[in-house]
Amino acid sequence: MTEHDAEQLSHLLRASVVGGRPLTFERLKQEFVPSPFLPPKGRTKAAPLPRWEEYEPEPPRGLLGALGFGRRGYDADVEAARKRFDRALRDHARDEKKRVAKLEEARAQHEEGNRKEAARVETWNAALEERRSAYRDRDVEAVEWFVDQVLAASVYPHGFPKTHQVSFQADTGDLLVEVDLPLEDVVPAARAYRYLKTRDEITPVPRPDRERKELYASVLAQTALRTVHELFASDTEKVVQSVALNGHVATIDRATGRNVHPCLITLQADRAEFSELVLTQVDPRACLKRLRSLISPNPYELEPVRPLVTFDLSKFRIMDSLDVVAGLDSRPVLMDLTPTEFEHLIRQLFEAIGLDSVNTQPSKDEGVDAVAMNTDPVMKGLCIIQAKRTRNVVPFETVSALAGVVEHKRAAKGILVTTSWFGRASEAFANEHGRLELLDGANLVHLFKEHMNLDVIPGPVPPKRRPR
């Protein structure tokens, strides 16, 4: 690797925005151009006809020739030459016939090849138009196929993996993309090379460790933004309304020796918000933070983040309702309930508040415990509810993950309910997001009393906070 490679890495995003041509259905169309016929070598022209002059014997010369002596021998030579000449003519005719036949065969094969290629191009373009029509109708297979083409067509420097997975949500226009990012060795370890005359050898000038880490973090951020840009730019039909992207690296955990696939960047951006970005002028990492992305605090050491969206939101798996209130004591301890009982109790609470609620199946709900519909004409909309029965502070990652689900489902609100409490970072994030509501144990006590006339005992009391 050279400094030119490092320069390429520094301009990954700009190169795509300024010089890149987004892949579209129009560019996927193929045009048939018939190839010219190139005759096989040695069969272009007929061999020259045999000439009698090349076979005719030389007649007797001088006085003997004039007196007719040697005529009998000469006539015999002529007769023999005539036979050789006739044989050469026949051989020439036979070879010429073979040559013409081979030439016509080659020409026919060439024309057949052109016909097959023309038919292939016509079939491809017809199928492409069908896919395009299905794409406009938000057909999942057609959209995911086209996204695969876009990602595969994106050209990166050597060392970048091409592995990806896509999932499209037809009813909302949301696209989930998981891509593999390059490892840290994509950044050149040497800044330059120096020739040592005394040793007659070339030695590398190491790139400072801090510079390598900063460039690697920039490469990851640029790759994430570039992927989202190319997906939106290629979507001339404006079928995709938002893109959720998870960027992973495939490597080996140095501590365990096992294969790992940590997520280093996760983001979610809708088309309108992303179109306002001037990508040629942004700082990639600052831009990702503005998009409320989660970025590994130490990507060089493969410190992972939790993906905002990692599951198929095509439908919620609804389970039968369970009446938990009927079996409760007069002053129930929430921590004594099973996780399923707690989730159903929370559903009943929100039903009592006035929302139409159902619980989701406990398997593969990925943190979505219930969905509720607010039927109020002013605040109408889908609510995503997550219930955490725990004795400890709810991690910030749980709050940010719920934000991703809310964005992906275009829900009116996301509500995170817990028997414990939330940290300051979580509360600040929820306030900034605008559509998240955090209900801790103290809130639950009041809500159960007000709406269900239940005296409940939540989890442990949160520790006193030090003043800021």
VEXNUKOL-172669 format. One line per 8 residues: their letters; for each residue x, y, z of N, C-alpha, C. Coordinates in pm, whole numbers, plus 50000, padded with zeros to 5 digits. Example, Ala and Ser with C-alpha at 12.3 -4.5 7.8 and 13.67 -1.06 7.14 Angstrom:
BEGIN
as	51319 49431 50780 51230 49550 50780 51320 49670 50780  51285 49775 50708 51367 49894 50714 51290 50003 50787
//
This chain:
BEGIN
mtehdaeq	50083 49881 50000 50000 50000 50000 50087 50126 50000  50039 50232 49938 50110 50357 49929 50025 50469 49986  50082 50590 49987 50006 50706 50034 49887 50734 49943  49897 50693 49818 49783 50707 49728 49663 50628 49779  49689 50510 49838 49581 50430 49894 49514 50503 50011  49595 50566 50095 49539 50643 50207 49457 50759 50156  49501 50823 50050 49426 50934 49990 49291 50885 49939  49290 50769 49877 49163 50710 49831 49068 50689 49948
lshllras	49121 50638 50058 49036 50611 50174 48979 50740 50232  49053 50848 50220 49006 50976 50275 48893 51036 50193  48876 50990 50069 48776 51049 49980 48674 50946 49930  48649 50844 50009 48552 50741 49969 48414 50801 49943  48368 50885 50034 48235 50942 50022 48228 51041 49908  48324 51131 49902 48323 51235 49797 48332 51173 49657  48413 51068 49643 48429 51004 49512 48297 50950 49462  48214 50899 49552 48085 50844 49511 47984 50954 49481
vvggrplt	47986 51060 49562 47888 51168 49545 47917 51249 49419  48046 51279 49396 48084 51366 49284 48103 51287 49155  48180 51181 49162 48216 51111 49039 48138 50984 49012  48060 50939 49110 47991 50813 49092 47864 50827 49009  47829 50721 48938 47704 50715 48863 47614 50613 48930  47504 50658 48992 47417 50562 49060 47362 50458 48964  47357 50335 49010 47301 50228 48928 47149 50241 48928  47090 50244 48809 46945 50254 48795 46896 50141 48706
ferlkqef	46765 50129 48697 46709 50028 48606 46749 50059 48463  46759 50187 48428 46799 50223 48292 46941 50175 48264  47028 50192 48360 47167 50149 48340 47181 49997 48340  47084 49929 48399 47089 49783 48399 47045 49724 48264  46980 49807 48183 46941 49759 48051 47064 49725 47968  47051 49623 47885 47163 49582 47799 47128 49610 47654  47229 49641 47577 47210 49668 47434 47286 49563 47353  47217 49508 47254 47281 49408 47170 47356 49475 47056
vpspflpp	47484 49450 47048 47568 49497 46938 47628 49374 46872  47584 49342 46748 47636 49221 46684 47786 49228 46665  47852 49119 46695 47997 49115 46677 48029 49086 46531  48136 49144 46478 48172 49120 46338 48226 48978 46319  48206 48927 46201 48254 48792 46172 48403 48796 46139  48480 48718 46211 48623 48706 46187 48650 48566 46135  48679 48552 46006 48702 48418 45949 48818 48348 46017  48811 48216 46027 48922 48140 46084 49051 48167 46006
kgrtkaap	49160 48166 46075 49289 48192 46011 49316 48089 45902  49358 48140 45787 49393 48053 45676 49276 48015 45588  49157 48063 45621 49040 48026 45541 48973 48148 45478  49043 48261 45480 48983 48383 45426 48974 48379 45274  49083 48339 45210 49089 48339 45064 49120 48199 45011  49076 48179 44887 49106 48051 44823 49254 48044 44788  49308 47925 44795 49446 47905 44752 49455 47928 44600  49566 47980 44549 49577 48003 44404 49566 47872 44325
lprweeye	49502 47883 44209 49488 47765 44122 49624 47718 44074  49640 47586 44060 49765 47536 44001 49780 47589 43857  49901 47626 43819 49926 47675 43681 50006 47571 43603  49964 47553 43473 50031 47453 43390 50178 47484 43376  50211 47610 43377 50351 47649 43362 50440 47588 43470  50379 47562 43586 50458 47506 43697 50480 47355 43680  50404 47292 43589 50416 47146 43568 50475 47111 43431  50461 47200 43336 50504 47171 43198 50654 47145 43193
pepprgll	50693 47028 43131 50837 47000 43121 50901 47092 43015  51025 47110 43032 51097 47197 42938 51128 47117 42811  51090 47169 42693 51115 47095 42568 51265 47086 42536  51301 46988 42451 51443 46976 42411 51487 47103 42339  51611 47142 42360 51663 47264 42299 51783 47231 42209  51823 47331 42141 51941 47319 42056 51915 47244 41925  52022 47195 41864 52015 47128 41733 51935 47001 41741  51950 46925 41849 51875 46799 41861 51726 46826 41873
galgfgrr	51695 46930 41946 51554 46963 41958 51497 47006 41825  51580 47079 41749 51531 47127 41619 51515 47011 41520  51599 46910 41529 51591 46796 41439 51489 46694 41484  51424 46718 41608 51319 46628 41655 51367 46514 41739  51498 46512 41764 51546 46404 41850 51501 46428 41995  51467 46327 42070 51422 46337 42210 51275 46369 42223  51206 46368 42110 51064 46406 42115 50980 46303 42192  51017 46174 42171 50939 46072 42238 50948 46086 42391
gydadvea	51068 46111 42439 51086 46129 42584 51013 46252 42637  51018 46354 42556 50951 46479 42599 50800 46460 42608  50744 46389 42506 50600 46365 42506 50559 46284 42629  50646 46191 42667 50615 46112 42788 50617 46200 42912  50714 46294 42914 50721 46386 43028 50599 46476 43033  50556 46518 42916 50436 46605 42911 50315 46530 42963  50301 46405 42919 50187 46324 42963 50188 46306 43114  50306 46280 43170 50318 46263 43316 50287 46395 43386
arkrfdra	50338 46506 43330 50312 46638 43389 50163 46671 43384  50099 46633 43271 49956 46660 43258 49878 46588 43367  49917 46464 43396 49848 46389 43501 49867 46455 43638  49991 46500 43665 50015 46566 43794 49935 46697 43803  49927 46767 43692 49854 46893 43689 49705 46870 43712  49652 46768 43645 49510 46736 43664 49481 46696 43808  49577 46620 43866 49558 46580 44005 49562 46702 44097  49651 46795 44068 49660 46917 44149 49532 46998 44138
lrdharde	49472 47002 44018 49346 47074 44001 49234 47010 44084  49233 46877 44081 49130 46808 44158 49150 46832 44308  49277 46822 44351 49305 46846 44493 49267 46990 44532  49297 47084 44443 49262 47223 44472 49112 47240 44484  49039 47178 44391 48893 47187 44395 48838 47124 44522  48896 47010 44562 48851 46944 44685 48880 47032 44807  49003 47086 44815 49040 47170 44928 48956 47298 44933  48929 47353 44814 48850 47475 44809 48708 47448 44857
kkrvakle	48655 47334 44819 48522 47298 44865 48518 47285 45017  48623 47222 45073 48632 47209 45218 48646 47346 45284  48729 47431 45223 48750 47565 45280 48619 47643 45285  48546 47641 45175 48419 47713 45168 48320 47656 45269  48319 47523 45281 48227 47460 45376 48262 47500 45520  48393 47498 45554 48437 47537 45688 48405 47684 45714  48425 47766 45612 48399 47909 45626 48250 47934 45650  48166 47864 45574 48022 47881 45591 47976 47827 45727
earaqhee	48041 47718 45770 48008 47663 45901 48044 47762 46012  48163 47821 45999 48206 47921 46098 48115 48042 46096  48076 48085 45974 47987 48200 45961 47850 48169 46023  47802 48048 46001 47672 48008 46056 47678 48003 46209  47790 47949 46263 47805 47944 46407 47812 48086 46466  47881 48175 46396 47890 48313 46442 47753 48380 46442  47679 48360 46335 47545 48420 46326 47452 48361 46432  47468 48230 46458 47387 48168 46562 47422 48226 46699
gnrkeaar	47552 48250 46720 47595 48313 46845 47535 48451 46861  47533 48529 46752 47472 48661 46756 47323 48652 46785  47257 48554 46723 47114 48538 46746 47087 48503 46894  47168 48412 46949 47149 48374 47089 47175 48492 47182  47277 48570 47151 47308 48686 47235 47197 48790 47225  47144 48811 47104 47032 48904 47088 46911 48857 47166  46885 48725 47163 46771 48670 47237 46794 48683 47388  46919 48660 47431 46950 48674 47574 46928 48817 47620
vetwnaal	46976 48914 47542 46959 49055 47579 46811 49092 47582  46736 49043 47482 46593 49073 47478 46522 49013 47600  46559 48889 47636 46500 48825 47754 46535 48900 47881  46662 48940 47892 46708 49015 48009 46630 49145 48023  46620 49220 47916 46551 49349 47922 46402 49333 47950  46341 49227 47896 46199 49202 47923 46179 49168 48071  46268 49082 48124 46259 49048 48266 46287 49170 48353  46379 49254 48307 46412 49376 48382 46291 49469 48389
eerrsayr	46219 49482 48279 46099 49566 48279 45993 49509 48373  45983 49377 48377 45888 49316 48470 45929 49346 48615  46059 49334 48640 46109 49365 48775 46085 49512 48808  46107 49597 48709 46089 49741 48733 45943 49771 48767  45852 49708 48694 45710 49727 48723 45677 49676 48863  45732 49559 48899 45710 49505 49033 45774 49594 49138  45889 49652 49104 45959 49743 49195 45871 49864 49226  45811 49920 49121 45722 50036 49142 45606 50000 49234
drdveave	45564 49872 49229 45454 49827 49314 45502 49781 49451  45629 49807 49480 45690 49772 49610 45690 49621 49635  45706 49544 49531 45721 49401 49548 45852 49372 49622  45845 49297 49729 45961 49276 49816 46076 49212 49740  46047 49105 49663 46155 49036 49591 46222 49129 49491  46142 49210 49420 46198 49300 49319 46283 49407 49383  46238 49464 49494 46316 49568 49561 46446 49512 49616  46439 49397 49681 46560 49339 49739 46658 49298 49629
wfvdqvla	46606 49250 49515 46694 49216 49403 46767 49339 49353  46694 49449 49335 46757 49571 49284 46860 49625 49383  46828 49623 49511 46924 49670 49612 47051 49586 49609  47035 49454 49590 47153 49367 49575 47240 49414 49459  47176 49450 49346 47252 49496 49230 47328 49625 49261  47262 49715 49331 47324 49844 49365 47446 49823 49453  47431 49742 49556 47542 49719 49649 47657 49645 49581  47623 49551 49495 47729 49475 49426 47805 49562 49326
asvyphgf	47737 49664 49271 47800 49748 49169 47889 49857 49227  47879 49880 49356 47959 49985 49418 48106 49942 49426  48193 50024 49372 48335 49989 49362 48414 50056 49474  48481 49974 49552 48565 50021 49662 48710 49979 49639  48803 50041 49711 48943 49998 49699 48963 49855 49745  49078 49801 49713 49112 49664 49751 49105 49650 49903  49052 49536 49948 49045 49509 50091 48907 49530 50150  48812 49581 50071 48676 49601 50119 48592 49477 50088
pkthqvsf	48523 49421 50188 48438 49305 50161 48314 49345 50083  48249 49248 50021 48128 49274 49941 48006 49202 49997  48014 49154 50121 47904 49080 50180 47796 49174 50230  47670 49140 50202 47559 49222 50250 47431 49139 50256  47335 49188 50332 47201 49132 50339 47102 49246 50337  46985 49224 50277 46885 49329 50270 46748 49273 50304  46663 49359 50357 46526 49322 50389 46439 49447 50369  46330 49431 50293 46245 49545 50260 46108 49531 50324
qadtgdll	46058 49641 50378 45925 49647 50440 45832 49718 50342  45746 49642 50274 45667 49696 50164 45566 49801 50208  45501 49781 50323 45394 49873 50361 45445 50009 50404  45568 50016 50451 45622 50145 50497 45731 50201 50405  45785 50116 50317 45895 50162 50233 46028 50166 50305  46039 50094 50416 46162 50093 50495 46254 49979 50450  46381 50010 50441 46481 49913 50395 46584 49890 50504  46608 49764 50536 46714 49727 50631 46828 49667 50552
vevdlple	46948 49720 50573 47067 49673 50503 47175 49643 50605  47233 49525 50593 47349 49490 50676 47466 49466 50582  47575 49539 50606 47694 49529 50521 47815 49494 50606  47910 49428 50545 48038 49402 50611 48133 49516 50579  48194 49570 50682 48290 49679 50669 48433 49623 50668  48528 49701 50618 48667 49651 50616 48727 49648 50756  48826 49564 50774 48900 49561 50900 49003 49673 50903  49066 49689 51020 49157 49802 51039 49279 49796 50947
dvvpaara	49313 49675 50897 49432 49664 50812 49412 49725 50673  49290 49776 50646 49269 49845 50519 49344 49978 50516  49376 50030 50634 49453 50155 50642 49602 50121 50631  49674 50183 50538 49817 50152 50522 49896 50176 50650  49974 50076 50689 50055 50090 50809 50172 50184 50788  50214 50199 50664 50328 50286 50632 50278 50414 50568  50335 50526 50611 50301 50654 50549 50383 50676 50423  50504 50623 50421 50592 50636 50305 50699 50528 50314
yrylktrd	50788 50526 50214 50900 50432 50213 51028 50508 50185  51134 50468 50256 51261 50539 50248 51371 50442 50206  51455 50487 50114 51568 50405 50069 51690 50437 50153  51746 50333 50216 51867 50349 50295 51985 50302 50211  52062 50398 50168 52173 50366 50079 52278 50280 50148  52300 50306 50279 52403 50231 50351 52370 50082 50359  52241 50050 50364 52199 49910 50372 52148 49856 50240  52131 49947 50145 52076 49911 50014 51941 49841 50031
eitpvprp	51852 49905 50109 51720 49849 50130 51617 49960 50147  51493 49922 50123 51382 50016 50138 51309 49984 50267  51294 50083 50354 51228 50063 50483 51103 50151 50491  50998 50102 50556 50875 50182 50569 50888 50290 50676  50817 50400 50652 50802 50505 50753 50665 50483 50817  50660 50437 50942 50531 50398 51002 50433 50516 51010  50306 50484 50991 50200 50582 51011 50170 50587 51161  50163 50704 51220 50135 50713 51365 50006 50640 51402
drerkely	50007 50576 51518 49893 50495 51561 49765 50578 51568  49774 50700 51618 49656 50784 51629 49599 50816 51491  49687 50842 51396 49642 50872 51260 49573 50751 51197  49625 50632 51221 49563 50511 51167 49422 50493 51223  49409 50513 51354 49278 50495 51417 49177 50597 51365  49222 50722 51350 49130 50826 51302 49088 50799 51157  49183 50757 51075 49150 50728 50936 49056 50608 50927  49078 50508 51012 48991 50390 51009 48849 50427 51050
asvlaqta	48836 50508 51155 48702 50552 51198 48635 50631 51087  48713 50713 51016 48657 50790 50905 48613 50699 50792  48690 50595 50763 48655 50500 50657 48520 50434 50688  48501 50392 50812 48375 50328 50850 48258 50425 50834  48277 50549 50880 48170 50647 50870 48139 50681 50725  48243 50698 50644 48222 50729 50503 48150 50615 50431  48187 50491 50463 48125 50375 50398 47976 50368 50431  47943 50395 50556 47802 50392 50596 47722 50500 50522
lrtvhelf	47773 50623 50520 47703 50732 50452 47697 50707 50302  47806 50658 50246 47810 50633 50102 47708 50526 50063  47694 50422 50144 47598 50317 50113 47456 50372 50111  47421 50451 50212 47287 50510 50216 47266 50604 50098  47368 50684 50067 47358 50776 49952 47333 50700 49822  47409 50594 49798 47393 50520 49673 47257 50451 49664  47204 50407 49776 47073 50343 49774 46963 50444 49741  46968 50561 49802 46867 50663 49772 46884 50717 49629
asdtekvv	47010 50738 49587 47034 50793 49454 46991 50697 49344  47006 50568 49368 46968 50468 49267 46817 50450 49259  46749 50483 49365 46604 50463 49373 46531 50579 49306  46538 50586 49175 46473 50695 49101 46321 50687 49110  46267 50570 49144 46123 50554 49159 46074 50598 49297  46171 50629 49386 46139 50673 49523 46048 50574 49596  46086 50448 49584 46014 50341 49654 46062 50330 49798  46191 50345 49819 46250 50334 49953 46235 50468 50025
qsvalngh	46171 50465 50140 46147 50587 50216 46247 50607 50329  46302 50499 50379 46405 50511 50483 46499 50392 50474  46620 50413 50520 46722 50308 50519 46775 50291 50661  46767 50170 50712 46835 50134 50836 46957 50052 50798  47072 50092 50845 47197 50026 50806 47273 49982 50929  47317 49858 50926 47407 49804 51029 47537 49765 50962  47647 49821 51010 47778 49790 50954 47857 49700 51049  47887 49579 51001 47959 49480 51083 48100 49457 51028
vatidrat	48181 49392 51106 48310 49342 51058 48318 49193 51092  48369 49116 51000 48387 48973 51021 48533 48949 51058  48557 48902 51179 48694 48887 51226 48700 48778 51332  48812 48767 51398 48833 48670 51504 48860 48744 51635  48790 48706 51738 48811 48765 51869 48948 48723 51920  49034 48820 51943 49172 48787 51986 49173 48720 52122  49071 48746 52203 49069 48689 52338 49022 48544 52339  48931 48509 52248 48874 48374 52249 48914 48290 52129
grnvhpcl	48960 48355 52023 48993 48283 51901 48872 48244 51819  48755 48289 51859 48632 48255 51788 48598 48359 51682  48525 48315 51580 48476 48408 51478 48369 48498 51539  48381 48627 51516 48284 48723 51567 48242 48815 51454  48128 48880 51475 48072 48967 51370 48011 49092 51436  48094 49171 51507 48040 49284 51583 47988 49395 51491  47885 49463 51540 47830 49580 51469 47904 49703 51519  47963 49780 51428 48040 49899 51465 47964 50028 51437
itlqadra	47869 50024 51345 47790 50143 51311 47646 50099 51285  47551 50170 51341 47411 50146 51310 47341 50280 51296  47263 50296 51192 47196 50424 51169 47062 50400 51102  46980 50505 51105 46852 50502 51036 46825 50642 50984  46796 50652 50855 46775 50783 50793 46660 50773 50694  46572 50875 50698 46467 50877 50598 46511 50963 50480  46443 50949 50369 46483 51012 50245 46487 51164 50257  46383 51221 50316 46376 51368 50323 46491 51424 50405
efselvlt	46518 51363 50520 46627 51412 50606 46761 51395 50537  46782 51282 50473 46911 51256 50411 46936 51346 50291  46829 51381 50219 46844 51464 50099 46890 51605 50132  46875 51647 50257 46917 51781 50298 47067 51790 50325  47133 51675 50333 47276 51675 50365 47358 51713 50243  47460 51794 50262 47557 51825 50157 47677 51736 50183  47674 51617 50126 47771 51513 50162 47913 51547 50121  47930 51637 50024 48066 51674 49983 48134 51764 50085
qvdpracl	48057 51815 50182 48115 51909 50277 48104 51864 50422  48042 51749 50446 48022 51708 50585 48147 51641 50641  48158 51645 50773 48251 51557 50843 48176 51427 50867  48222 51315 50812 48142 51191 50817 48096 51151 50956  48187 51159 51054 48148 51115 51187 48049 51212 51252  48069 51342 51230 47974 51440 51283 47838 51424 51217  47839 51391 51088 47714 51371 51015 47636 51252 51071  47707 51144 51102 47641 51027 51157 47580 51058 51294
krlrslis	47648 51137 51373 47593 51174 51504 47466 51257 51487  47465 51343 51386 47345 51424 51361 47228 51335 51320  47258 51225 51253 47153 51131 51213 47113 51038 51327  47163 51068 51449 47131 50987 51567 47175 50842 51550  47291 50826 51491 47347 50692 51473 47417 50648 51601  47438 50519 51610 47523 50465 51716 47654 50422 51652  47764 50473 51703 47896 50445 51647 47983 50384 51755  48058 50283 51720 48148 50221 51817 48241 50328 51875
pnpyelep	48250 50338 52008 48342 50436 52066 48488 50402 52042  48513 50278 52007 48650 50236 51980 48650 50131 51869  48624 50175 51745 48614 50077 51635 48743 50004 51608  48857 50068 51637 48986 50003 51611 49003 49879 51698  48936 49880 51814 48939 49763 51903 48811 49680 51890  48730 49709 51787 48609 49631 51755 48508 49631 51869  48498 49745 51940 48398 49756 52047 48260 49772 51983  48168 49678 52005 48042 49677 51930 47938 49774 51986
vrplvtfd	47838 49802 51903 47718 49872 51945 47599 49783 51912  47487 49810 51975 47368 49730 51948 47294 49786 51827  47267 49705 51726 47195 49756 51607 47059 49813 51644  47022 49923 51577 46893 49983 51602 46780 49893 51553  46800 49828 51438 46697 49741 51381 46765 49612 51336  46713 49499 51381 46776 49373 51343 46675 49266 51309  46548 49301 51290 46449 49197 51271 46349 49236 51164  46274 49137 51123 46174 49157 51019 46048 49217 51082
lskfrimd	46013 49337 51040 45896 49404 51094 45773 49385 51006  45774 49282 50923 45662 49266 50830 45531 49247 50904  45536 49188 51022 45415 49178 51103 45455 49142 51246  45371 49181 51340 45390 49139 51477 45321 49004 51499  45383 48919 51576 45323 48788 51606 45238 48805 51732  45108 48804 51712 45017 48833 51822 44989 48707 51904  44985 48723 52037 44955 48610 52125 44824 48638 52200  44764 48533 52252 44640 48548 52327 44663 48630 52453
sldvvagl	44562 48711 52489 44573 48795 52607 44560 48711 52734  44625 48758 52839 44624 48689 52968 44579 48789 53073  44478 48754 53153 44429 48843 53258 44515 48823 53381  44607 48915 53401 44700 48903 53514 44639 48964 53640  44558 49070 53622 44506 49142 53738 44423 49052 53827  44346 48960 53766 44258 48874 53845 44332 48788 53946  44456 48757 53918 44531 48669 54007 44626 48740 54100  44619 48874 54107 44713 48949 54189 44667 48962 54333
dsrpvlmd	44762 48975 54422 44730 49005 54561 44688 49150 54574  44650 49189 54693 44603 49326 54713 44714 49428 54690  44837 49394 54718 44950 49485 54692 45062 49404 54629  45052 49379 54498 45147 49289 54432 45286 49350 54418  45387 49263 54426 45526 49302 54402 45556 49269 54256  45584 49371 54177 45602 49351 54033 45718 49257 54002  45822 49260 54086 45938 49175 54060 45907 49028 54084  45794 48998 54152 45757 48859 54176 45685 48798 54056
ltptefeh	45644 48882 53960 45576 48833 53841 45677 48772 53744  45631 48679 53664 45716 48630 53555 45724 48738 53447  45826 48734 53359 45833 48834 53252 45707 48840 53167  45646 48721 53138 45524 48719 53057 45408 48784 53132  45394 48752 53262 45288 48814 53342 45306 48965 53348  45428 49010 53364 45453 49153 53371 45416 49222 53239  45449 49160 53128 45415 49219 52998 45264 49230 52980  45192 49125 53019 45046 49129 53006 44984 49230 53104
lirqlfea	45044 49244 53220 44993 49343 53315 45011 49484 53258  45122 49507 53194 45145 49638 53132 45043 49661 53020  45013 49555 52942 44911 49570 52839 44777 49610 52899  44741 49545 53010 44615 49577 53074 44615 49721 53127  44729 49767 53173 44740 49906 53218 44709 50002 53105  44767 49977 52989 44746 50069 52877 44604 50058 52821  44544 49940 52833 44403 49929 52797 44318 50012 52891  44355 50010 53020 44280 50089 53117 44299 50239 53093
igldsvnt	44416 50275 53043 44442 50416 53011 44358 50459 52891  44325 50363 52802 44240 50396 52688 44296 50356 52553  44403 50277 52550 44461 50235 52424 44416 50093 52392  44395 50065 52265 44367 49928 52220 44500 49855 52210  44524 49757 52297 44656 49694 52307 44649 49545 52286  44757 49489 52229 44775 49345 52219 44920 49314 52249  44944 49195 52305 45082 49150 52330 45136 49077 52209  45268 49078 52193 45333 49004 52085 45386 48874 52139
qpskdegv	45416 48781 52046 45472 48652 52085 45606 48674 52153  45635 48601 52262 45762 48621 52332 45883 48581 52251  45870 48491 52149 45986 48452 52070 46006 48549 51956  46128 48590 51938 46167 48677 51827 46095 48812 51828  46054 48862 51949 45990 48993 51949 46095 49103 51951  46222 49067 51978 46333 49162 51975 46303 49286 52058  46242 49267 52176 46219 49380 52263 46085 49447 52243  46006 49406 52145 45873 49462 52127 45775 49372 52201
davamntd	45725 49420 52316 45641 49335 52399 45493 49354 52370  45455 49472 52321 45314 49497 52291 45305 49609 52190  45195 49610 52117 45164 49721 52029 45028 49774 52069  45013 49905 52065 44888 49966 52106 44849 50072 52005  44720 50094 51988 44671 50196 51897 44592 50298 51977  44641 50421 51971 44571 50531 52036 44458 50576 51944  44334 50563 51988 44221 50597 51903 44175 50741 51921  44244 50815 52005 44210 50956 52021 44227 51027 51888
pvmkglci	44130 51108 51842 44140 51170 51709 44257 51265 51695  44308 51318 51806 44421 51411 51799 44553 51336 51806  44563 51241 51898 44688 51170 51922 44689 51032 51859  44604 51008 51759 44590 50876 51700 44722 50827 51641  44752 50699 51662 44873 50644 51603 44917 50517 51674  45013 50448 51615 45066 50324 51669 45166 50352 51779  45156 50279 51889 45252 50289 51999 45324 50155 52013  45454 50162 52023 45536 50044 52048 45569 50041 52197
iqakrtrn	45538 49929 52263 45557 49921 52407 45660 49813 52439  45755 49850 52524 45853 49752 52571 45853 49754 52723  45848 49636 52784 45841 49624 52929 45967 49557 52981  46033 49622 53077 46156 49568 53134 46137 49545 53285  46124 49419 53321 46113 49383 53464 46255 49356 53513  46314 49453 53581 46455 49441 53621 46480 49517 53751  46586 49478 53818 46626 49547 53942 46734 49651 53916  46786 49655 53794 46899 49743 53763 46857 49854 53669
vvpfetvs	46943 49953 53656 46916 50063 53565 46904 50009 53422  46808 50064 53346 46789 50020 53208 46903 50074 53123  46975 49990 53049 47089 50038 52969 47044 50139 52862  47133 50231 52831 47105 50331 52727 47077 50262 52593  47147 50151 52565 47129 50082 52438 46984 50034 52420  46918 49998 52530 46778 49955 52522 46690 50070 52476  46717 50190 52527 46639 50308 52488 46663 50343 52342  46790 50343 52299 46821 50378 52160 46766 50274 52063
alagvveh	46765 50145 52106 46709 50041 52019 46560 50061 51999  46490 50099 52104 46347 50126 52090 46324 50243 51996  46412 50343 52002 46400 50456 51910 46410 50408 51766  46498 50312 51740 46511 50258 51605 46384 50189 51559  46320 50114 51651 46196 50045 51615 46085 50146 51586  46079 50251 51665 45977 50355 51645 45995 50419 51507  46120 50449 51472 46146 50510 51341 46112 50413 51230  46150 50287 51247 46132 50189 51140 45984 50160 51115
kraakgil	45903 50159 51222 45760 50133 51207 45679 50261 51189  45750 50376 51190 45682 50505 51181 45571 50516 51285  45603 50470 51406 45506 50473 51515 45493 50614 51570  45378 50642 51628 45356 50774 51688 45436 50789 51817  45459 50678 51886 45528 50686 52014 45588 50551 52049  45697 50556 52123 45757 50437 52182 45759 50454 52332  45709 50357 52404 45699 50366 52550 45781 50253 52611  45876 50290 52695 45960 50192 52764 45922 50194 52912
vttswfgr	45873 50081 52959 45824 50069 53096 45919 49980 53173  45953 50019 53296 46044 49937 53375 46007 49943 53522  46044 49839 53593 46027 49837 53738 46139 49912 53808  46245 49946 53732 46361 50011 53794 46367 50159 53755  46477 50203 53694 46492 50345 53662 46581 50361 53540  46593 50485 53492 46673 50519 53374 46786 50614 53412  46893 50607 53333 47005 50698 53355 46981 50833 53289  47066 50929 53320 47053 51063 53265 47067 51065 53114
aseafane	47161 50984 53063 47182 50981 52918 47057 50933 52846  46989 50833 52905 46867 50781 52844 46757 50886 52846  46743 50956 52958 46640 51059 52968 46665 51173 52870  46791 51213 52857 46824 51321 52763 46797 51277 52619  46831 51153 52589 46808 51101 52453 46659 51097 52422  46578 51052 52519 46433 51044 52499 46373 51182 52478  46419 51279 52555 46369 51416 52540 46403 51472 52403  46525 51444 52355 46568 51494 52224 46491 51424 52112
hgrlelld	46464 51296 52129 46396 51220 52024 46254 51269 52003  46183 51296 52111 46050 51354 52098 45936 51254 52097  45962 51131 52052 45855 51032 52044 45878 50914 52138  45968 50931 52233 45994 50827 52333 45942 50872 52469  45884 50781 52541 45839 50809 52677 45892 50700 52768  45960 50741 52876 46021 50648 52970 45940 50649 53099  45891 50533 53137 45813 50519 53261 45889 50429 53356  45939 50489 53467 46014 50410 53565 45920 50354 53671
ganlvhlf	45978 50291 53773 45897 50227 53876 45805 50324 53949  45855 50445 53976 45772 50545 54046 45652 50584 53960  45673 50600 53829 45561 50632 53740 45457 50521 53741  45504 50395 53741 45411 50282 53739 45321 50281 53862  45377 50314 53977 45298 50315 54099 45178 50408 54083  45202 50528 54031 45095 50626 54015 44995 50581 53908  45046 50527 53794 44958 50488 53684 44867 50372 53725  44921 50272 53794 44839 50160 53837 44732 50205 53937
kehmnldv	44772 50298 54025 44675 50348 54125 44566 50429 54057  44603 50515 53962 44506 50604 53899 44411 50531 53807  44463 50437 53726 44382 50377 53621 44327 50239 53654  44390 50169 53751 44344 50033 53781 44318 50013 53930  44339 50121 54008 44319 50115 54153 44398 50001 54217  44521 49987 54166 44611 49884 54218 44727 49949 54292  44757 49897 54412 44877 49940 54483 44987 49839 54453  45085 49881 54371 45191 49789 54332 45323 49832 54395
ipgpvppk	45409 49735 54412 45544 49761 54462 45639 49735 54347  45711 49839 54301 45802 49821 54188 45933 49758 54231  46038 49786 54156 46171 49734 54188 46241 49820 54290  46373 49802 54302 46451 49877 54401 46444 50028 54375  46467 50105 54479 46471 50250 54466 46603 50288 54400  46600 50378 54301 46725 50417 54236 46817 50491 54330  46948 50479 54310 47043 50550 54396 47030 50700 54378  47062 50773 54485 47055 50920 54476 47160 50970 54376
rrpr	47118 51066 54297 47211 51121 54197 47290 51236 54256  47414 51243 54219 47495 51357 54260 47454 51479 54178  47453 51595 54239 47420 51714 54159 47522 51737 54049  47476 51786 53935 47565 51808 53821 47655 51928 53845
//
